[in-house]
Amino acid sequence: MSFLRPTEPVYLLGPRSWLPERIMTNQDVLDWMGTRARPSWITHRTGVEQRHWVEDGQACSDVAAAAALRLLEDGRIDRKRIAQVLLATVSGDFPTPPTSPLILPRLGLDRVGVLDLSAACAGFTSAVHVGAALASSTGSDQLVIAADIRSKFLNREDLATTALFGDGGASCLVSQRPEGADFQLVASELAADATMADIIAIRAGGSRLPHHLNDDPAKVFLKMEHGATLFMKGVDNMTAGAASLLRRMELTVADVDWIVPHQANLHLMRAVTEKLGADPARVVETVRFTGNTSGASVGIALAHLKERLPLKPGQRVLLVSAGAGGASACALLHSL
């Protein structure tokens, strides 16, 4: 496990979130798929009632830039102090180059460090973890962005997967400067469960199976296999990550005021809540109107907590995420 407890305070300004304008209701998704299933089937199976999808001409860099600009428009941020842009995504514009350099001109940034991070559903929290380590070691500001587009990798023949996912992004500034900050990062931890490394995958398009050698059209789409195993592993990995971090900090779930889990689906989130013994009223749920936005989901949900729910200064906030590749990431924040 990769555990981080900064020796000097590290702060988060934000996050701010961005969702595409195009709203897809469950009926819209069913119409797009050309199936006669009922919208209530999706709601019952996933808890999702609507999600946002990008337009055909939009790519990951558009989502990432929009989410970052929401943050950078805030007068509290000095762009000249930003040393790195960390972009968490598994849906970049191209296999190469990385997507983070593509957004720099749109953000008014030049000659800064860039890094694409691939941690799937643990993307936002993992990028905050890395950003905090860099801020601690260099004293510079880190622009953290998580952006994912899942709608372009969905199979019209696979209702179980297609019904679940949405697109979106979130961004925050990670810095040693407390001025204007919304949270202090207390500690964070990363881990991985290799037993589920390939349960959620797009099989074609990488060096294992390049597109020109692929003869199965279904392999270019996102596929989730072994549904029951995936569900239980997701619950186990999220609760194990949360318990490990709290144990290191000599805290219990009762000491946490808010839990912000990866918005995988409503049933998985509530299973995590029950297994942790947490108060459901203190668990942030946005999946009903966002769907599963992969690596951006925790950032979007944390922005929702900050902007829409009764978050108070001095409260503890626990971020909990796990997903594809078995990657998990948790972080403990202190609201300011």
N, C-alpha and C positions, 0 to 999 in steps of 0.2 A: 504493500500500500504506500501511496505517496501522501504523507501528512504534512500540512503547512500550518504553522502558528507564527505569524510575523512577530519578530522581536521588537519592531517599531510599528506604530499604528499604520494601518492601510485602510483607505476609505473608498467608498463607491458613491459616485454622483450619478443618479439615475436609479433604475433604468428607464428608458423610454421605449415604447414599442410602436410597431407599424404593421398594419394588416392591409392587404390589397382591397381595393374598392369592390371587387366582384364577390358578391355573397352567393354561396351555393347552399340552398336548403336541401334537405334530404330528398325531396321530390325532384329538385333540379339534378341531383346526382343520379337518381334512378332514370330520369329522362335521358341524361347524357349516356348512360350505360345501355339504354334500350331494354330495360327489364321491367317486368310487371310486379316486382316486389313492392311492398307497401312501405311508406316512410316510417311507420311505427316499428317496423322490423329493425331499422338502423338505430332508432332511438332506444329500443329495448336492449339491443345487443351491445351498444357502445356508449350510450348517454349523449351522443352528439346530435344536435338539432340543426346546426348550420356550421359552415366553415367558409373561409375566404380562399379563393384561388386567384392566381395571377392571370393576366391576359396572355394570349399566345406569344406576343412579342416581348414579354418581360422575362428576365433571367435573374439568377441569384444576385448578381452585382446590383441590379436595380432595387431589390428588396433590402440588401445590406446598406446601400447608400441612403435609401429613404429612412431606414431605422436610425442610422448614424446622424443624418441631418436633423432629425427630430431632437436629438440630444445636443448637437453642436449649435443649434439655434438658441440654446439656453445661454444667457449672458454670463453665466458663472464660469464658463469654460474658456481658457486661453489656448487656442490651437497651437500656438508656438511652443507650448510645453509638451505636446504629444510626441513621444519618441517612437512608439510602435502602434501598429494597427493589428489586432489579433482577430481573425475572422473564423468563427466556428461554423462549419457547414459540411454537409455530405452531398450537396447538390450544386457544386460550383458551375460556373459558366462553361468550362471546358475541362477535359482531363488534365491538360496543361495549356497555358500557364495557370498558376494559382489565381484565385479570384481577388484576393485582397489588394494587389497592385492596381487592378482595374478600376477600383472605386476612388483612388486617391485624388485624381483631378476634380472629381465631383464634390469632394469634401474640402477642397482648398488646402490639401496637404501635399508636401513634396519632400523627397529625401528623408523619409522616415522609414523605420523598419517595418516589415510586413511578415505575416505568418498566417497561413491557413491551418486550422486545427480540425482534424476529423475525429470526432468523438460521438457522432450520431446524437441520440436523445440526451446524452450528458454534455452536449456542446457548450451551452451557456455557462454552466457551473464550472466545467473544466477550463474554459477560457478565462474566467475570473480567477481561478486557482493559479494559472500560469501568469496572468497579468499581475496578480498580487506578488508573486515571487520576483518578477522583473521589477516592479515598482520598489520592492524592498531592497533589492540588490543594486539598483541604479539610481533611485531617487527620482526617476522620470515618470511622466504620466503615460498610461496605457489606455488606448481606445479599444474596448472590447465590443465585438459585434457577434451576434448569432443570427444566422439567416438560413432558412431552408425552404425549398420549393419541393413539395411532394406530388403536386397535382400532375406534373409532367411525366411522372414515372408510374402512373397507375394503370392497371389493366382493366379494360371494360368488361372482361370476363370474370373478374375476381371481386365480387361484392364485399366479401369480408374485409379486404384490405382497402378497397377504393372508398368505402363508406366512412372510413376512419380519419383520413388525413386532410390537413389544410396547409396553407402557406403563411409565412409571416417572419418578422424579424424583431430583434430587441438590441439595445446598445446601452453601455454604461461607461463611465470613465473610472479607472482604477488608479488611485494616486495616494501619495503620502501626505497630501495637503488636505486639511479638514475643512477648509473654507467652502461652504455651500454643499457639503456632502450630505447624502441621505442615509447612508449606512456605514458602519465600520465592520470590516471583515475580522471576525474573531479567530476562525480556523477553517480549514477545508481539507478534504481528503479524496483521493482518487483510487480506484481499484478496478479490477476486471475479472469476470468469470469466463474463462476460456471454454467452458463446456457449452456455452450458447453463442460461440463466436460467429457461427454462420446460419443461425436460425432465421434472421431477418437479412435479406440480401437482394441485390441486383446482380445476377450471375454473369451477365455479359458486359463488355465494354472496358474491362481492365486487362492487365497483362496475363491473367490466367486464361481468359477467353476473350480475345480482341473481337471487336464487332465483325471484322471481315472473315473471321473463322466461325462465327456463330450461325447455326442453322435452325435455331429454335426462337421464333419471335417472342415467346413468353419470357425469355431470359433477359430481355431489356427492361422489364418491369419489376417494380418492387414486389417481393414475395415474402410473406410471413408463413413459416411452416411450424408444424407441431403445436397447434394453438394452445392446448391445455398445458403443455410443458412451458411454452413461452409465457403464459399467464403466471404460472407458479414461480418460474425463475425471475420474472420481473418483480413480483411481490417480494420474493426472498432477497434479491439483490438490493432493492431499494430500502427495505427494512434493515438489512444487515449493515448497509452503509451508514444509515442514520444512527443505528445503535452504536456502531464503532466510533463515530465521531463524538457522540454524546458521552460515551464511556471515557474517551480520552480527556474530555473537558470536565469530567466528574459531574455530569448533569444527567437528568432524566427527561423524558418527554414532558412531564408535568412542569418542568422549568422553562419550556418553550411556549411562547405566546402565539406564534403563527408557523404553520408548516406549508411550504410551497413545493408541491411535488411535480415531477414531470407529468404533463397532462396526456398520459398514454391512452386511457379510456376511463370512463367514470367508474366502472366496476373494479378495475385494477387499483385505481386510486383509493377507493373505499376499502378494498381489501388491505391495502397498505396501512390506511388509517386505523383499521380494526386491529391489525397485527401489532402496530406500535402502541396501541392503547391510547390514541390521541383523541381529543375532543373534535368531532366532525365540524363543529362550528368554527374551529380555528384552522381548518384546512382550506386553502384557496383552490377554488374550482373554476376554471375558465373553459374547459373542454366542450361544454355545451355549445358555445358560440364560436369557438376557434377550431375545433377538431384537434387532432394531434399534429402539432407543428414541429415535431422532431426536436432538433437541438435548440430551437428558439423558444420552446414552450415554457421553460422555467423563467426566462427573462420576461416574456409576455405576462405570465401570471404574477411575477413580482412587481411589474409595473402596475398591474391591476390592483394589487394590494396597496401599493403606495398612493394611487390616485383615486381609488373607488371605495376602499374598505377602511374601517376605523383603526388604522395603524397609529400607534402613539409613540412618542419618543421614549427611549429606554426599553423597548420591547425586544425580545429575542426572536429571530426569524431563522428557521431551518429550511435550507434548500435541499431537495432530495431528488436524484435523477438516476436512471439506468435505462439501458435499451440495447440497440443493435451492437453486435460485437462483444456483448457482455460488459461494456464499459459502464462504470457507475461513478458518480461524483456527488459529494455532499458539501455543504458549506453552512457555517453558523454566522449570522449577521446580527448586529446590534443597531437598532434604528435610532436615528439622531433627530 
